[in-house]
Amino acid sequence: MKIKYFAWIKDITNKDYEEINKNHPKNIEDLKKVLNSHYPDLKKHMNKNILRFAVNMEYVSTNKNLNSSDEIAIFPPVSGG
């Protein structure tokens, strides 16, 4: 499973991406728990529910089940002008 980080999320994780090869999260809510434990500074953003998730290049708005081969992208809120 590949997790890709964008914008200021990369600043918090100090990574563009990471791979989870063992004990991958079973769904988005599990992934949030894993990320909260690894990156405590992300927790406040997760709790506000402002981050957006895409699984295999498709945005998801529900607690989607995940597979070990999935690519998950995490984005901050986007504003237009």
C-alpha positions as CSV (number, residue, x, y, z in Angstrom):
1,M,0.0,0.0,0.0
2,K,1.4,3.4,-1.0
3,I,0.4,6.5,0.9
4,K,1.1,9.8,-0.9
5,Y,1.2,13.2,0.9
6,F,0.5,16.6,-0.7
7,A,1.1,20.3,0.2
8,W,1.6,21.0,3.9
9,I,0.9,17.4,4.8
10,K,4.3,16.6,3.4
11,D,5.8,19.1,5.8
12,I,4.2,17.3,8.8
13,T,5.2,13.8,7.7
14,N,8.6,14.9,6.2
15,K,7.8,12.5,3.3
16,D,6.3,12.7,-0.2
17,Y,5.1,9.1,0.3
18,E,5.5,6.0,2.2
19,E,4.7,2.3,1.8
20,I,3.0,0.0,4.2
21,N,3.9,-3.5,3.4
22,K,2.8,-5.3,6.5
23,N,-0.4,-5.1,8.5
24,H,-1.9,-2.5,6.2
25,P,-5.0,-0.6,7.3
26,K,-8.3,-2.3,6.4
27,N,-10.2,0.9,5.7
28,I,-9.8,4.7,5.7
29,E,-10.7,5.0,9.4
30,D,-8.0,2.5,10.3
31,L,-5.5,4.5,8.1
32,K,-6.4,7.6,10.0
33,K,-5.6,5.9,13.3
34,V,-2.3,4.7,12.0
35,L,-1.4,8.2,10.7
36,N,-2.4,9.8,14.0
37,S,-0.1,7.5,15.9
38,H,2.8,8.1,13.6
39,Y,2.3,11.8,13.0
40,P,0.7,13.4,16.1
41,D,0.7,16.8,14.4
42,L,-1.8,15.4,11.8
43,K,-4.3,14.4,14.5
44,K,-5.9,17.9,14.9
45,H,-6.5,18.0,11.1
46,M,-7.9,14.4,11.1
47,N,-10.2,15.2,14.0
48,K,-11.6,18.3,12.1
49,N,-12.2,16.0,9.1
50,I,-10.7,18.5,6.7
51,L,-8.3,16.2,4.9
52,R,-9.4,14.6,1.6
53,F,-8.5,11.1,0.5
54,A,-8.3,9.5,-2.9
55,V,-7.9,5.8,-3.4
56,N,-6.4,4.7,-6.7
57,M,-7.0,8.3,-8.1
58,E,-10.6,8.5,-7.1
59,Y,-11.8,10.8,-4.3
60,V,-13.7,8.9,-1.5
61,S,-16.0,10.4,1.0
62,T,-16.9,7.3,2.9
63,N,-15.0,4.8,5.0
64,K,-13.8,2.8,2.0
65,N,-12.2,-0.7,2.4
66,L,-8.6,-0.8,1.4
67,N,-6.4,-3.4,-0.3
68,S,-2.7,-3.9,0.1
69,S,-2.2,-2.9,-3.6
70,D,-4.1,0.4,-3.2
71,E,-2.5,3.9,-3.6
72,I,-3.9,6.4,-1.2
73,A,-3.4,10.1,-1.7
74,I,-4.0,12.6,1.1
75,F,-4.8,16.2,0.3
76,P,-5.5,19.3,2.4
77,P,-8.6,21.3,1.7
78,V,-8.5,23.1,-1.6
79,S,-9.8,26.6,-2.1
80,G,-10.6,28.3,-5.3
81,G,-10.4,31.9,-6.3
